[in-house]
Amino acid sequence: MHRSKGHYIIHGRERRYRIFDRWWNETSGSEKENKRSKFASLTQDTCFWAKVEEARDLLDALRSTGDPSQSQYWEKIDSFASSAKTLVENKDVSIDVVAKNSSYSLWLKDYNELKSQMELFRPQFLSFANEEMVP
């Protein structure tokens, strides 16, 4: 993340790259039917690593707020997790994305841990709320 401008995708990316990405995403149906048997040599999403860094920062912000139910953070994080999962399943990423200690693999581990903590926390909170212990 840039110290004064913020994240690259929103504040640092030149217009020509955004146009290229829009063209890339407008693929025909026949291209989507062809499944890959191997991972791509290059990651198809040109901003993938920038998105990983942004998602990592969002997880850190979520942990530091003390309120793990921050919906604006979760929406962005879940959106990235979903799109990244699709890229990995379609093998539209290079093999280094799914490597053991890659930024994405480490982020995914942290994401799954925090998500499981939220699932454990949520039922306990609801049971207290139902018994009117929480105002």
N, C-alpha and C positions, 0 to 999 in steps of 0.2 A: 504494500500500500504506500502510495506517495504521501509524504508528510503534509503537504499543503493542499494538493488537489484531491486526494481521496483515492478510491479504487480506479484501476486502469479502465475497466469496461465502461464505466459511466463517464469519467472525467478525462481520461488520457488517450482514448482511442481516436484515431483520425477517421474522418467521414468515409474515405475510400474503403477502409477495412469493413466498416459497418455495411456498406453497399455490397461488397463482395460476399459477406456472410449472408445477407438477404438473398442474393442470387444462389448461393450454395444451398440454402434451405428450401428453395423452390425447385425441388427435384421432381422428376416425373414418377408415376406409379410403378413403371417397369423397373426402375433402378432400385426401388425399395423391395421388390420381390426377390432380387438376387441376394441370397444370404452369403455371408463370408464364411470361409472355412478356417481362415487364419486371421490373426489380428492385423490391423492396418500397419503399414510401415510408418505412417505419420498419423497423429491424431486428427480426425476430420474437423473437429471444432477448434478453430484457431485460438479461441480464448479459453480453452479448457483449463489450463494451469492458472490463469488469472481468476477463473471462477472457483477453483479449488482454494486459492489463497483467500478470496472473499468469503467463502463458506467457512474456512478455518477462523477468520476474524469474527464472523457472526457467532460461531460456537463459543469463542472466547468471550465475546460480549455477553452472550447468554449466561455463561457461568459467572461472570463478574457482577451481573445485575442482582443476583440473589433471588430473582423471581424467574424460575425456569419455565413459566407459562407465558412468556412474552410472545404474543401471536405474530407480531410483525417479523420477528427473527425466524420463528418456526416456518412461516410461509415461504420465505426465501430459501431457507435451508432445505426444506422438504422438496421444493421445486428443483433445486440443484441436484439433490439426491436422486430424484426421479429421472431427470434428464441424463445424469451420469450413468445410472443403472442401465438405461436404454442404450447408451453409447457402448457400454461394456458388453451387454448382451448381444448387440449387433456386430461386435468386434470392430467398431468404428474408431477405436483408440489403439495406440501403439502398445506393445507388450510392456513397456516401462510404466504405463499407468497402473497396471495391476501387479507390479513387482512388490515384493514383501515390504520394503521400507520406503515405498514411494510416498510422496505427499498425499496423494489420493487415498492410498491404502491406510495410512495413519489417520487421515481425516475420517474415513469411513469407520474405522475402529472407534474413534472418539464419538462420532455421531451415534453409532449403535449403542455405546455405553450410556450416553446421555439420554437417548430415547428410552432405553430399558429402565433407567432410573425414574424417568417421568412416568412410565407405565406402572412402576411400583408405588410411586408417590400418589398418583391420581386416585386409585381405589381407596387408599387410607384416608385421603382428604374427603372424599365423597361420603365415607361412612361417618366421619366426624360431623360433617355438615348435615347428614340425615338425622343424627342424634341431637342436633342443635347445640353442639359444644362450641361451634364456631359462629360468631354473631353474623 
